[in-house]
Every structure is written in C-alpha cells, then in structure tokens.
Amino acid sequence: METITLAVGGMTCSGCVASIGRALAAKQGVVDVDASLETGKVQVQFDAGSIDRDSVEAAIEAAGFDVLR
C-alpha cells in the first residue's frame, strides 16, 4: 500500500469533500480517502499495483478540482 497527501484547490464545502471521496472510491485500487476541507488536502491510500499517483490526480481533476503542485 502507498499513501500520498495532495493539496487540492476548489474544495469549498462538505459537498466538494464528498465528491472527491466518491470519485476516488470508484477507482480500482483506492483503499481509503480522507479529504479535509479545513486543510485543503486529500490523503489517499492505494494499491500501487492497481493505480498510480497520476491516475489518482487525474480522478480528482476529472471531478472538477485542481491538484496543486
């Protein structure tokens, strides 16, 4: 398992947090998602054999949010 923490722009409410959670939970290999409105960060635990960091970031961006680098 691998865990990454990403800074995410555009989270403004609890609905945004839920949207990110749903988008990532739908991806094979994602084990756990903890999105924090207060910190603007999303912690994702995933199986690196099934999904990679780029795919995690792409899922967040496809949900309408910005991964800040």
Secondary structure, 3 states (H helix, E strand, C coil): CEEEEEEEECCCCHHHHHHHHHHHHCCCCEEEEEEECCCCEEEEEECCCCCCHHHHHHHHHHCCCEEEC
